[in-house]
Amino acid sequence: MAVSVLVAERELAALEGRPPGDLRATSLAALERAPEATAWAREFVGRFHTSADEFRRFAAPHIARMAVEAIAEACVADPDERLHDLLAEVIGECAAAAPAASRSTIISEDASAPRVESIN
């Protein structure tokens, strides 16, 4: 997953106009929890470059599948809750990033359980 974090951060930095290698605090914290994996991933990622289109079409969906599988199979007491929280966060981020004209109507009784009612 360290490779995934670094590649995703590289693409996000380019989209946001941040300098290459500038990591968000959450990504940096995750990488610091596995320093050996991070060192190997930095070397590995430095040898390859993908275009934004390649990342969007191939890497991003693969990263998402790996993350969901890892959470589902993790030796933790609450994998379902973690998957639910991840889905809720992703829906919220996508809704915030989508142009207003193409946004879905999101209705929720509570903020932790968004429910999509209609899609434009």
Rosetta blueprint (number, residue, H / E / L):
1 M L
2 A H
3 V H
4 S H
5 V H
6 L H
7 V H
8 A H
9 E H
10 R H
11 E H
12 L H
13 A H
14 A H
15 L H
16 E H
17 G L
18 R L
19 P L
20 P L
21 G L
22 D L
23 L L
24 R L
25 A H
26 T H
27 S H
28 L H
29 A H
30 A H
31 L H
32 E H
33 R L
34 A L
35 P H
36 E H
37 A H
38 T H
39 A H
40 W H
41 A H
42 R H
43 E H
44 F H
45 V H
46 G H
47 R L
48 F L
49 H L
50 T L
51 S L
52 A H
53 D H
54 E H
55 F H
56 R H
57 R H
58 F H
59 A H
60 A H
61 P H
62 H H
63 I H
64 A H
65 R H
66 M H
67 A H
68 V H
69 E H
70 A H
71 I H
72 A H
73 E H
74 A L
75 C L
76 V L
77 A L
78 D L
79 P H
80 D H
81 E H
82 R H
83 L H
84 H H
85 D H
86 L H
87 L H
88 A H
89 E H
90 V H
91 I H
92 G H
93 E H
94 C H
95 A H
96 A H
97 A H
98 A L
99 P L
100 A H
101 A H
102 S H
103 R L
104 S L
105 T E
106 I E
107 I E
108 S L
109 E L
110 D L
111 A L
112 S L
113 A L
114 P L
115 R E
116 V E
117 E E
118 S E
119 I L
120 N L
